[in-house]
Amino acid sequence: MTEPAGPTLSIPALAIDEAHIARLSPRIARALSLAVILVFAGFLSLWIFRSGASGSFDLAAFLKALGVGIAAQLVDGAIGMAYGITSNSLLLATGISPAAATATVHVAEAFTTAASGVAHWRLGNIDKRIFGRILIPGIIGAVTGVALVTSIDGNTLRPWIAGYLLLMGLYIIFRAFRAVHFTPVIGNRLIPVALFGGFADSVGGGGWGPVVTTTLIGSGHEPKTTIGSVNAAEFFVTLASGFSFAVLIGIQHWESVAGLVLGGLIVAPFAARLTHRINRRALMVLIGGLIMTLSIFTLYRALAA
């Protein structure tokens, strides 16, 4: 005979309120962002205190870079690109050498691109095929660009970089008024696009997004996964650039790096809101005009020297 089964223990299923979780997600993200800002600000304050005591901290350079970081992050949050181009244009206008300016921008960008890449990965916005095809060529192009920038005298290179940024400013204005159409880019044809994007990014302090993202979306790729894949690859491209600069010339302007990073962290949670509050076309014209004006100023100073 089989013995009667004993009493069973039933555990009530947990009721998961998905709507409640969805409401909590932005709060958690804001709390984490605030925590990162506070931790970074704490380390930065300690570093400033110690450096200031020894007389080695350049407060003026830090404050300039802080302003540049805020402006560049506002631009990037509003139109989705041009952080590096804006930062590099503003830093060059302050008199920093081309190699030092782009090195500073790339070290600072390592923080922002890491956060962006992780966010796109968690949202499932990464196409592994696009990511795999642009990653290595982008890194090779970036390292090649670093080798060029660091091997040529800054005074010789400055007008060329200013000319490149002038064209990028003109391109942003052009994009504001009309769509740019490209021949479809598929398969191995992604490789030269990524090579040039990485090279232009290292030489000009920015250009990976405008070159690669714009080309792929314009050629018919799905925007969400294209932006996610290009942003995820950008972290590794930026990391390769920053590491190469550190090895070849070192990073002398840590005050500027700290200012760029802190400025970006401060306004990052609010920058994206500008997309819904400001006319995008007017903003792109304003930004393109600003970059062109700064580039002309830098070009004039370089040629008049």
N, C-alpha and C positions, 0 to 999 in steps of 0.2 A: 504493500500500500504506500501510496505517496502521501507524505505529510502535508497538511494544508499550508499554503504559503503564508508567511508571516506578514505583518503590516508593512506596507511600503512607505518610504519617506519621499514625499513629493516636494520639490523645491519650485516655488513659483518663478516663472520666467521674468526676467528683468524687463521692464518696459522702458524702451529707449525713445526719448522724445527728440527726433531728428531736427525738428524745427528749433528746439531749445539749443541743441548743439550748434546749429547754424548761426544762431544769434550770439552764442558765446565765442565762436571762432574769431571774429574781428576783434573782440575784446582781448582774447588771448594773444593775438598777433600784436596788438598795440602794447600790451603789457610786456611781451618779450622784447619788442623794439625799444621800449622805455628802459628795460633792464640793461640791454646792450649799450644804450647811450650812457646810462649812469655808470656802468662798469668802465666803459672807455673813457668817460669824463674823469672818473676817479684816477685811473692810471695816468691820464694826460696831466691832471692837476699835480700829481706826485712828481711826474717827470719835469713839468715846468718849474715846480718849487726847487727841485734838486739842481736843474740846469741853471735856473736863475741865480741860485746861491753861488754857483761857480762862474757866473757871467757868460755862459756859453749859449744861452737860449735867446734866439732872435724873435722877440715879441712882435716886431713890425711885420716880419715875414709870415709869422703864424696868423696874424690878423688879416693880412692880405689874402692868404690862402683860404682862410675861413670864409671870407666874403666870396671868393671864387667858387668854393665848394657849394655854398648855398645857392649861388646863381646857376651853376652848372646842373645841380640836382633838380632845381625848379624847371630848367629847360628840358632835362631828360624825362622828368615826370609828366610834363605837359605834352611833348610831341613824341616821346618814346625813343629818342636818339640824341646824339650830339653832346653827350656829357664830356667825352674826351676832347672833342673839337673846341667846345666852349672853354673848358679848363685850360687847354694848351694856348688858345688865343689870348686869354686874359693873363696867363703867366708870362708869355712872351712879351706882352705889352708892358709888364713890370720890369723887363730887362734881363730875365733869367735866360741862360743859354738854351738853344734848342734841345741838346741832349739832356740837360738837367731838367728842363720843363717836361719833356715827354717821359723821362724816368720817374719824376715825381707823380705825374698823372697815373702811370701804370701801377705803381706800388699802391696808390690810394684806391685805384679801381679794383684791385684784388679783393677788397672788402665788399664793395657794392656788387660786383659780378658774382661773388660766391653766394650771397643772399638771393640774388635774382635767379641764379641757376637752380638752387635748391627749391625755390618756390615753384618754378616751372616743372621741375621733376615731380614734386608732390601733386601737382595738378594734372599730370599726365600729358603735358604739352610738348614732349620731346619725341621727335621722329628719329629712331635709331639709325636709319639709313642716311638721312641728311647729316646727323651728328657725326657719324663715322666717316663720311666722305669729306667733311670740311675741317675736322679736328687737326689731323696731322699736317695738311697743307697750310692751314692757318698758323700753326706753331712755326713751321719752317719759314713762312713769309715774315712772321714777327721777328724771329731771331735774325734773319737776313737784314731786316730793317734796322734792328739795333746795331748790327755790325757796321752798317753804312753810317748811321748817325754818329756813332762814337769814333769813327775813323777819319772823319772830315772835320776841319776846323769850324767852330761854331759860327764865326762871322761869315764864312763862305756859305754855310748851309742855311743861315737864317732867312735870306731873301727867298730861297727856294721853298722853305717850309711856309713862309708867309704867303707865297704865291699859291701853294696847294690849299691852304686854309681859305684864301680869297675865293678860289674856285668852289670849295665846299660850301661857303656862305652863299654864293650865287646859285649853287645847286639846290640848297634848301629853299631859297626864294622861288626858284623854278618849280619845285615840287609843290609849293603852296597853291599854284594856279592851274597846274595841269598834271594829269597822271603821266608817269613815265612808262613807256612800253618797251619791253625787251624781247629778244628771241628766247624761246623756252630753254631753260638750263636744266639738263637732266644727266644722271649717271656721272661719268668721269669728267663731264664738262663743269661740274661743281669745283673741281680741283683748282683750275686757274683763278676762278672767282675768289676762293678762299685764300690762295697764295697772295693775290694782290690785296685783298682785304687785310690780311695780317701784316703785310709789308707796309701798306699805307697807314695802318694803325700805329705801328712803331715809329715810323718816320714823322708822321704829322701829329702824334699824340692822340689821334682818334680817327675813325673811319671804318672800323670793322662793321658796325651796325649799318651806317649809310650805304656801304658798298655791298655787303653780303645780303643783309635782310632785304634791302630794296630790290636788288637784282632777282632774288628768289621769288619774292612775292609778285614782282612785276612780270615774272615769267610763268606765273600760273600756280605756284605752290600755295597750299592752304596757309593763310596768315597765322593762325594760332600756333600750329606746330612749327612753322618756320621761325617765328619769333622765339619760341621756347627753345628750339634746337640751336639757333644762332647764339642766343644769350647763354645757354649752358656751355657751348664751346668757347665763348668769349672768356670765361673764367680761366681756362687753361691757356688760351692765347695770351691773356693779360699776365698770368703767372709766369709764363715763359719769357715775356718781355721784361717784366720786373726783375726776374732772376738774372737774366742776361745783362741788364743794366747794372745790377748790383755787382756782378762778377767783373765786368769790364771797366766801369768807372766809379763804382760805389754809389751810395745814396747820401749826398752831402746835405740835402735840404729836408731833414726830418721834420722841421717845424712846418714846412709847407705840406708835407704828407699828412701830418696830424691835423692841420687846418682843413685840408680837403676832405679827409675822412669825417671829421667831426661836423663840418658844415653839411655834408651829405646826409649823415645820420640824423641831424636835427630836423631837416625839412623833408626827408624821405616819406614819412607817414602822411604828409600833407600835400606833397608835390603832385601825386596822381589826381587829386581832386581838381587841379587846375584844368584838366582835360574837359571837365563838364562845365566849368565856369568861365573860361576864356575862349574867344573865337580862335580856333586852331589856325586858320589861314592868316589872320592878322598877327598871331604870335610867331608863326614861322617866318613871315616877312620881317618882323622886328628882330628876331634872332639872327636870321641871315644877314640883315643889314648891320647888326652889331658886330658879327664875326668879320664881315667885309671891312668895316670901318677900322677895327683893331688890326686886321691884317695889312691894310693900306698904311696905317700908322707905323707898324713894325717894319714894313717894306721900305717906307721912306727913311726911317732911322737907319736901317741897314745899308741902304744905298748912299745915304748922305755921309756916313761915317768914313 
